[in-house]
Amino acid sequence: MKTAYTTKASLSKIAKDLQALEQMIVLLPVLKKMPTIDVSEALSHMNNQDLLVIFEEFTKEEQAGIFSEFTLVRQLSFFQQISKKRFSKIFEQMPSDARADLFQVLTQQEQIDLLPFLSKQVRENVLALSSYPADTAGGIMITDFATVSKNMSCFEAMQKIRLDSPSKKTIYYVYVVNEDQTLVGFITLKDLIIAEPDELVSTALHEDFIYGLVYEEAESIAAKIDKYELVALPILNDKMQLVGIVTHDEAIDVIQAEHTENMERFMGIISSNEEMNYTQTSIFEHFKKRVFWLVILAVVGIISGLIIHSYEGALAQMMILALYMPMVADTGGNAGSQSATVIIRALALGQINMKAWMGVLWKEFRIALMLAVCLGLLAFAKVVFLSWETEIPQVYSLITIGMVIATALSLQVISSTLIGAVLPLVVKKVGGDPAVVASPAITTIVDISGLLIYFSLAAHFFNLK
């Protein structure tokens, strides 16, 4: 029975696969008119044998473009199940940075198996790019760029560019180098088009240019491209020779990856260097990324319980305090997280630095004062209008209790805002990443400080024990 069931299941799967392949073949005219990224998404879930069949309907350049948009996990699956000779035809047409990214995640044996099928130029290129750390300019740069000599005429320069046939998306800047590949400037494609054919390249040369170094951090490179609104940034080695460029597209990827990493850290999730897709990541992997901070903070949160326990007598004498304890804690946590988020973003964008820390705290203090007044008045109104039926000791009025709770909340907002601002600055000062000041950590810290403020103030005004 089991064998029969397995056979039926296998036949059912084969039938579904054939049906999916037939549907894709019917849709080929539509697929060929779609953007590459959309075609990649449509084909990414096909099995590898069907994908090979569909790929035959596209040119080698189109195959490489579609394949480059797959996730690394999908690329590896495809690579491991087809012949290396067949795969090399796609691999050679891939953008140089995508080639290097894939090559770096192959095992040493897989690299050895692939290299003999590559042309000498591609083999040397992929080995050179793969030698750079992934988080540096060398790790994200591409080598698809055009170079000319400043002594060429504009007509000769255009002829050389046509001969070199660089990638279309990197043609806007044409880099001017001397005999040993030292970068002396650049010209734009627009400069060449509007210039007279016999005019020398040197007459339109831009000698002042922004550049990056090959071992410079990828985040720094992306920041330069963003700051100066560049289409691409030239990457130089220590001899000022042009070795590659980083495009605006790659800079966006770096910025998105950094934002994702910062967001995960700030929310207390351990970041991973591996590319992770939410739906394709196992439950256990998600668990591992989240559990560390939550366990640590749960342990630290015991302090809050000890504070409440020490004021059990005060709560028994005035139960109304228990009703508004969550409001004070939540408001403080929100104020602290807001402040930390603003400061971390400003640090990341270079809008503030450590020399201006006093000015930052003074500004946050004034903001906190205004927030405290606004939220304090709201808390007072909430106590007076919503708790008029709550049982309270006869010696105190609801107005007095409302003022004490509002004062405690206002002080909590001020202290929480300053804590949220100070922690990222302190971490930055000691050389750490401000994003590691996780939002759950700030919330836990301000919860503790808020409870101390709340009960200390209540105990003082109402003589509670």
Number of C-alpha atoms within 10 A of each C-alpha: 6 7 8 9 10 11 12 12 12 12 12 12 12 12 12 12 15 13 12 15 19 14 11 19 15 11 11 16 11 11 17 13 9 12 10 19 14 13 19 20 14 13 19 18 11 16 14 18 13 16 16 15 12 18 18 10 14 14 11 17 16 17 22 23 21 24 25 23 18 18 16 18 14 14 15 15 12 19 20 13 11 13 12 18 15 12 18 18 17 21 29 20 17 21 17 21 23 20 23 25 17 19 21 18 14 15 10 10 8 14 14 11 13 19 19 13 17 18 13 10 9 16 15 12 17 23 16 13 25 21 12 18 16 17 14 18 28 29 23 29 29 25 20 19 25 21 22 22 23 22 15 17 21 26 17 18 23 18 11 16 17 11 10 13 12 15 12 9 14 19 19 16 21 21 23 26 18 15 7 10 18 16 24 20 21 25 22 15 15 10 18 20 12 9 17 12 15 11 16 20 25 19 14 17 17 15 13 9 11 14 19 25 21 26 17 16 18 27 18 16 28 25 18 18 23 15 10 10 11 15 17 25 25 27 26 23 15 9 10 17 18 26 20 24 24 30 21 19 12 20 25 15 13 20 18 12 15 15 15 13 19 23 18 20 22 23 19 23 23 17 14 10 7 7 11 15 10 9 7 7 11 11 10 9 10 14 11 11 16 18 13 13 18 14 11 11 17 12 10 15 17 12 15 18 12 12 14 19 12 13 17 14 13 20 20 13 14 18 16 20 18 13 13 17 17 13 14 23 23 16 20 30 26 19 25 28 26 16 21 29 21 12 24 25 16 13 18 18 12 10 9 16 15 13 9 9 15 10 12 18 17 12 12 19 18 12 15 23 16 14 17 24 18 12 18 24 17 12 22 22 16 15 21 17 11 10 15 12 9 11 11 17 12 7 6 10 11 21 14 14 21 22 18 20 26 26 23 24 30 26 22 30 31 23 22 31 29 23 21 30 25 20 20 23 24 16 15 17 14 9 9 13 17 25 26 22 25 23 24 19 22 23 24 20 22 28 24 21 18 27 22 18 19 24 22 14 17 22 15 11 12 17 9 17 14
